């Protein structure tokens, strides 16, 4: 089928390539002219603006927005709304907050423009392995873009699904990322414990052993083994870990729903800890121990 792709970052560019390889016609645009040129070299139709992209698609159109969540997505959607027509479909494939998605979908419904939210997982490996996609929105609109979803997924009938009404796709992806935080933290802690023990363990070897038959095997473990190969000390990596928002939203949702989520919450807090060069809280703890017990403190 025919699809407009807005945003040619790591995910958008790879998704464009996968769709072109599957025989779809892609009209693309991005703030980077170089990114547009690279996509055109692979067979996409280049456009220099959203208006040109929309003009290059036949009605009823489908336009996939693959830009960062928040203000960038808000701005692109607002501009597209003024360019597309009744019956067209806008797809948000980024990591938008599901509440923002519900708000946008309700506003577009009044104009009879479909808004489909696709929680997309797969990262840089999606080009070769396919993407896992959690889709929310009107069933008719989802069915119309089925050929695109089937081509992006690992297989036509696996790795994707219509999970519910508008916002549900991004909600499920939010929970997915919260779980991911907890899994990553558990692996990280376990490997550090092994690294500190005086057995002289080759933690890369351990990761390779666990990859086959172990109950903790997973794709995250495969990637961990890959990262440890050649340098199990990870000497060139600083232990500074960002969070892109979904973990925070998951914790907030758990609080709103009175659901205990200690693992996901603790994993989010550990990311905050990783970004502290000198923790004031740790200084306070050391000072308290010194005050009540006379315990020694390390001076800077």
C-alpha positions in Angstrom: 0.0 0.0 0.0 0.9 3.7 0.1 2.1 5.4 3.2 3.6 8.7 4.3 6.4 8.5 6.8 7.2 11.6 8.9 10.5 11.2 10.8 13.5 9.3 9.6 15.5 8.8 12.7 16.8 5.3 13.6 13.4 3.8 13.9 11.6 5.7 11.1 14.4 5.2 8.6 14.6 1.4 9.3 10.8 1.1 9.1 10.8 2.9 5.8 13.5 0.5 4.4 11.6 -2.6 5.6 8.4 -1.4 4.0 10.0 -0.5 0.7 11.6 -4.0 0.7 8.1 -5.4 1.2 6.8 -3.5 -1.9 5.0 -0.6 -0.3 5.2 3.0 -1.8 6.7 5.4 0.8 6.5 9.2 0.7 8.9 10.6 3.3 9.9 13.8 5.0 12.3 14.8 7.8 14.0 17.9 9.1 17.3 16.4 7.9 17.7 16.7 4.1 20.4 14.0 4.3 18.0 11.6 6.0 15.4 12.2 3.2 18.1 11.7 0.5 19.2 8.4 2.1 15.6 7.2 2.1 15.2 8.3 -1.5 18.2 6.3 -2.5 16.4 3.2 -1.2 13.3 3.9 -3.2 11.2 6.3 -1.1 9.6 9.4 -2.7 11.3 12.4 -1.1 9.3 15.5 0.1 10.6 18.7 1.6 7.6 19.4 3.8 4.5 17.9 5.4 2.4 19.7 2.8 4.4 18.2 0.0 4.2 14.7 1.6 0.4 14.9 1.9 0.1 16.2 -1.7 2.1 13.2 -2.8 -0.4 10.6 -1.4 -3.6 9.5 -2.9 -6.8 9.7 -0.9 -7.7 8.1 1.5 -4.3 8.7 2.9 -2.3 7.1 5.7 0.5 9.1 7.4 2.8 7.5 10.0 4.4 10.0 12.5 7.7 8.7 13.9 9.1 11.6 15.8 9.9 12.1 19.6 7.0 12.2 21.9 5.7 15.4 23.5 6.1 18.7 21.7 7.5 17.3 18.5 4.6 14.9 18.0 2.1 17.5 19.1 3.5 20.0 16.5 3.5 17.5 13.6 0.0 16.3 14.3 -1.4 19.9 14.6 0.2 20.7 11.2 -1.0 17.5 9.6 -4.6 18.0 10.8 -4.8 21.1 8.6 -3.5 19.3 5.6 -5.3 15.9 5.5 -8.9 15.3 4.7 -11.9 13.5 6.2 -11.3 9.7 6.2 -7.5 10.0 6.3 -5.5 8.1 8.9 -2.8 9.6 11.1 -0.6 7.0 12.9 1.5 7.8 15.9 4.2 5.2 16.2 6.2 6.9 18.8 6.2 6.6 22.6 3.5 9.2 23.3 1.7 9.2 26.7 -1.5 7.4 26.2 -3.5 10.2 27.8 -2.2 12.6 25.1 -3.1 10.0 22.5 -6.7 9.8 23.8 -7.0 13.6 23.7 -5.7 13.9 20.2 -7.9 11.0 19.0 -11.0 12.7 20.5 -10.2 16.0 18.8 -9.6 14.3 15.4 -12.8 12.2 15.7 -14.8 15.5 15.5 -13.1 16.1 12.1 -13.6 12.5 11.0 -9.9 11.9 10.8 -8.8 8.5 12.2 -6.0 8.5 14.8 -4.2 5.2 15.3 -1.6 4.7 18.1 1.0 2.1 17.6 3.3 1.2 20.5 6.4 0.1 18.7 9.2 -2.1 20.1 12.2 -3.5 18.3 14.8 -0.7 18.3 17.6 -0.9 15.8 17.0 -4.6 15.3 13.6 -4.1 13.9 14.8 -3.7 10.3 16.1 -7.3 10.2 13.9 -9.0 13.0 10.6 -7.1 12.6 8.8 -4.9 15.1 6.5 -5.8 17.9 3.5 -3.5 17.6 0.6 -2.8 20.0 -2.1 -1.1 18.1 -4.9 1.1 19.5 -7.7 2.9 17.7 -10.7 2.4 15.4 -11.0 -1.1 14.1 -11.8 0.0 10.6 -8.7 2.3 10.4 -6.5 -0.5 11.8 -7.8 -2.9 9.2 -6.9 -0.4 6.5 -3.3 -0.2 7.5 -3.0 -3.9 8.1 -0.7 -4.5 5.1 1.8 -2.1 6.6 1.6 -3.6 10.0 2.0 -7.1 8.6 5.1 -6.1 6.7 6.7 -4.4 9.7 6.0 -7.2 12.1 8.1 -10.4 12.4 5.3 -12.2 10.5 1.9 -11.3 9.2 0.1 -13.0 12.1 2.6 -12.6 14.9 4.3 -9.8 16.8 1.4 -7.3 16.4 -2.2 -7.0 17.3 -5.1 -4.5 17.7 -5.3 -4.3 21.5 -8.2 -1.9 21.9 -9.5 1.6 21.7 -7.5 4.8 21.1 -4.7 5.1 23.6 -4.5 1.4 24.4 -1.6 0.7 22.1 0.5 3.4 23.8 -0.7 2.3 27.2 0.4 -1.3 26.6 3.8 -0.1 25.2 4.2 2.0 28.4 3.7 -1.0 30.6 6.1 -3.0 28.3 8.8 -0.4 28.9 8.2 -0.4 32.6 8.7 -4.2 32.7 11.8 -3.7 30.6 13.2 -1.4 33.2 12.8 -4.0 35.9 14.3 -6.8 33.8 17.3 -4.7 32.9 17.9 -3.7 36.5 17.8 -7.4 37.7 20.3 -8.5 35.0 22.6 -5.5 35.9 22.5 -6.3 39.6 23.1 -10.0 39.1 26.1 -9.4 36.8 27.6 -6.9 39.2 27.4 -9.4 42.1 29.1 -12.0 40.0 31.8 -9.5 38.9 32.6 -8.6 42.5 32.9 -12.2 43.8 36.5 -13.5 44.0 35.9 -16.5 41.8 37.3 -14.7 38.8 34.2 -15.4 36.8 34.1 -14.7 33.1 30.7 -12.9 33.0 30.5 -13.1 29.3 30.9 -16.9 29.5 28.1 -17.0 32.1 25.8 -14.9 29.8 26.5 -17.3 26.9 25.7 -20.3 29.2 22.4 -18.7 30.3 21.3 -18.0 26.7 20.6 -21.7 26.1 18.1 -23.6 28.3 18.1 -21.2 31.2 14.9 -20.0 32.7 16.3 -16.4 32.6 17.2 -16.5 28.9 15.8 -13.6 26.9 16.6 -11.2 24.1 17.9 -8.8 26.7 20.3 -11.5 27.9 21.4 -12.0 24.3 22.2 -8.3 24.0 24.0 -8.4 27.3 26.2 -11.2 26.1 26.9 -9.3 23.0 27.9 -6.2 25.0 30.2 -8.2 27.3 32.0 -9.9 24.4 35.5 -8.6 24.1 35.3 -6.4 27.2 33.6 -7.8 30.1 34.6 -4.8 32.2 32.7 -2.4 29.9 35.6 0.0 30.4 34.5 2.4 27.7 31.0 2.9 29.1 30.0 5.3 31.8 27.4 4.1 34.2 24.9 6.9 33.4 21.5 5.7 32.4 18.8 7.9 30.9 15.0 7.3 31.1 12.8 8.3 28.2 9.6 8.7 30.3 7.7 5.5 30.0 9.0 4.1 33.3 7.9 7.2 35.1 4.5 7.0 33.5 4.2 3.3 34.5 5.0 4.1 38.1 2.5 7.0 38.1 -0.2 4.7 36.7 0.5 2.1 39.3 0.0 4.7 42.0 -3.2 5.9 40.4 -4.5 2.4 40.2 -3.3 1.4 43.7 -1.2 -1.4 42.2 2.0 -2.2 44.1 4.9 -2.1 41.6 8.1 -2.1 43.8 10.4 -3.6 41.2 9.6 -1.2 38.4 9.7 1.7 40.8 13.1 0.7 42.2 14.5 0.3 38.8 13.4 3.8 37.8 15.0 5.2 41.0 18.3 3.4 40.2 18.4 5.2 36.9 18.2 8.5 38.8 21.0 7.3 41.1 23.2 6.5 38.0 23.1 10.1 37.1 24.3 11.5 40.4 28.0 12.2 40.5 27.9 13.1 44.2 24.8 12.1 46.1 23.7 14.6 48.8 21.5 11.9 50.3 24.5 9.6 50.7 26.4 12.5 52.4 23.5 12.9 54.8 23.5 9.2 55.6 27.2 9.2 56.3 26.9 12.3 58.5 24.1 10.7 60.5 26.1 7.5 61.1 29.0 9.7 62.3 26.7 11.7 64.6 25.0 8.8 66.4 27.7 6.2 66.3 30.9 8.0 65.8 31.4 6.0 62.6 34.2 7.3 60.3 33.4 9.4 57.3 35.5 9.8 54.1 36.5 13.4 53.6 36.5 15.0 50.1 
